[in-house]
Amino acid sequence: MDRHSSILQIKGIGKKIAEKLNKASIETVEDLLYTLPYRYDDGSDFRNFSHPDFEKPATYAVRLVEKKPRRYLKKGLSMQSYGISDGTRDATMTFFNMPFLDKSLIVGKDYYIFGKPKLFRNRLDFSTPKIFDESKRKEALAITPIYPLVSGIGQKAMAKYIGEALSQVDMPSVVPAYLRTRYGLLPEKEALAKLHAPKDLEEGKNALQSLIFSEFLCFQLALGRFHQNRSEDGFSMKKTHLAEEILSELPFQLTEGQEQAWKDIQRDMASEMRMERLVQGDVGSGKTVIAFLAMAICVASGHQALFMAPTEILAKQHYEEAFDLFMPHGMRVELLTGSTKESKKKTIRDNFESGICDIIIGTHALFNEDLKSDRIGLTITDEQHRFGVMQREALQEKQTKSDRLIMTATPIPRSLGIVMYGNTKISSIRTMPKGRKAVETTVVDEAGLKNSYDFMESFLKSGQQIYVVCPLIEENPDFPLHAAETVYEYFSKDRFKDYSVALIHGQLSAEEKNKIMDAFQKNDVQILISTTVIEVGVNVINANLLFVYDADRFGLATLHQLRGRVGRGDQKAYCILHSDNKNLKSRQRLGIMEKSNDGFYIAEEDMKLRGGGDFFGTRQSGTVSFRVGDLFENMDIMRYAKVEADAILQGGHLNEREEPELLRAVEEYETRTLGI
C-alpha cells in the first residue's frame, strides 16, 4: 500500500467510515496520515491541588469523597457534581448530561483526572474533566494526540486508523539523506509515526520540524522551477494618457503612500525588464485604485491584463468598479469565475484571444481556464495570502514576459519577503485616505456579553448593520467555542428575532453566498453571521459594527482584515472582540488590537509576541497556507529550505537519476497546490 492508496485499504475502514472521512477531504492514505494533531493532551504533566495549572489542562491523582444530588437546570440539561480531594486540598468536578457517571463512579475510590480548573467561591472546580480509574493509569499519563473533528469518528478511532495506516504504508523518504544528516531530520514515515504518537513533546516537536522542512523544500523547489523557466525580459509599457485621464476623474486625491507606489509602478512598467512588485497597504489604504491605474497603462500600451481576486464576491465587486471606471474610456472588461456559464466562458476566452477583451477580472478560474494570448502584459493578484503561492505563479505562466503586481493587506516582514518573493520589489502604502476614521475596538469576556448585545441592539435601532464572526461553522465537542450555526439559531429565534439575520460560511455554494451578500448589501439582512469568509474585501458601507466570538482563536492578521470590513463610510465604527481566555499572551495580543488600527504596527507586535511560536498551539489563519508548516512560526526552517533548494536547482540535481523521490514529491506538490 502506498501513499496514494484509497483509505478503504486500511484495516478497519469500511465504506461507511470512508464516507465520513471523505466528507472531511480524507480520501487517500496520505490524506489520513497528514491529518495532524492540532494539540496534545499531556497526561505526563502531573500536578496537585496546592499548585494547580490554571492556563492548561494537567493530570491530578484524586479520591472521590462525595456524590452530590443531580440538578436539573432547564429542560434537557442536568448537572452532576462530585467532591474530590488529592490530600492537599478539596475540589469539585462538574459534568453535564452524563447521568451514567453516578453508577460508574464510586465514593472512596481513587481516580486520575485530566482537566483545567477554575476558582469558584475559592474552591477549585473542574468542568467535564477526563476521568480514568487505576486500571487506565498508563492511558491517563500518556501524551494523547487531539485531531480535528471528523463527524461521526471519535478521537480513539482516528488514532487507531492512523496507526493502522502507518503500519501498512510504504513511504520512501523525500528529503535526500545528506540533508537529513546535515539538519538531524527524520525520514517522513518515521516523523509521522512520532508526531502521531510521541513519547514526549520534544520528540513530537522534532518530528514536526522534519515534516515542515520536507514541505518547505518541495515548496521552494517548485517555486524555483517556475522562476527558472521565466524570462527577465519584459514589455516596455509607457503610455500613461488613459491612466492620467482616469486619475483626473477620481473624486479624491491620491495619498502620499499611493503616489509613491504609483510612481514605482510607472517606472517598472516603462522598463524593458519584467516588473515584479508587491504592494502592501493597510485595509482601506487604496491599493485597488493603483492596480486599476496600472491596468490602464497596460491597455493603452497595446496589451491585456488579468486581475485575480480570492473570492467571487470580491471579484464581482472589482468587476463592477472596473466596468464603471474603464468603459467610458473604451476599455473592455469581463468577469470570469467558477460560476460563469460554460457558453459565456467560451465567449470570454474567444474575445480575449482575439483581442476584443482588454481585461479579465476573476477568481481561480483565471488559471484553470485555457486563456491564450501573447498580448498579456500584466497579471495582478489581490489579497495574495488567500491564494496558494503556486496558483500565483501559474497565473504568471499565461505569459512569462508579463509584468506582475501582487497586492496584500497583510504586511510582510522584510526577512520573510526575501524568502517568499526573492527579488520582488516592495511598495508600502502606510498613509490612509483623508477622513478614514479609526475603528473603536473593545475586548469583552463572557460576563460582558449581555452589555454587548444591548449595544448591538441600540446600533440596529439606528438603522445600521452588524457583522458577527464565529470560529466554527457547527458545534464541536473538542472545541468549546461559539459556532456560527448555534449563534444564528439564538440570534434569529431569540435575542434578535425582530431583525433579519443571515448565516454565511465557506461550505455554501458561490450562488448561495452571492445571494446572501446581495441581501446584506441592500439592508434586507441586518445581522450577518459568518466565519472568516467575510475577511477579504467585502464592502458594505452601512455595516459599522463587527462582533467576533472567541477572538483569541484568530491570528491578528485575520482580526485586522475582519475589522477592515467596518468603518468604510462616514459613520463611527466599532469592533467588539469576545474572549474568555485568561492566558496572558492571548490578552496581550488582543490588547494590540485595542491599542492600534495600524496594520503594520499590529503585524510587527504580533511577530514579537509569537516569536518561535507554540509548535502545538492553535494554527493561525490569515497567512499563506501550508499543510504542515506555518510561514511565520517556522521562518528559520523556510530560510534553510530555500538555501538547499537553490543549491539543488543550480547544481541541476533535481532529476530522475539523482533525486527521483524528491522530483516526484515536487511534481506532486505542484499538482496538489495548483488544484489541477
Protein Blocks (a to p, Z undefined) as FASTA:
>chain_A
ZZklcfklpghiafklmmmmmmnopabfklmmmmccfbdcdfklccdfklccfkbccddd
dddfbdcddddfbghiacddddddehjaccddddehilklmmmpcghiacddddddddee
hiacdehiacddfklmmmmmpccddddddehiafklmmmmmmmmmmmpccddfbdfklmm
mnopacfklmmmmmmmcfblklmmmmmmmmmmmmmmmmmmmmmmmmmmpcfbdcddfbfk
lmmmmmmmpcbdcdfklmmmmmmmmmmmmpmbdcdddddddehiopmmmmmmmmmmmmmn
opacddddfbfklmmmmmmmmmmmmmmnopacddddfklcfklmmmmmmmmmnomambdc
ddfklmmpccddfkbcbdcdehkllpcfklmmmmmmmpmkbccddddfbdcdfklmmmmn
omaccdddfbdcehiacdddddddfklmmmmmmmmmmmmmnopacddddfbfbdcfklcc
ddfklmmmmmmmmmmmmbccddddfkbcfklmmmmmmmmmnopafbdcddfklmnopacf
klccdcdehkllpcfklmmmmmmmgokambdcddddddfbfbfklmmmmmmmmmpccfkl
mmmmmmmmnmnopfkbccdehiacdfkbcfklmmmmmmmmmmmmmmmmmnopacfklmmm
lmmmmmmmmmmmnoZZ
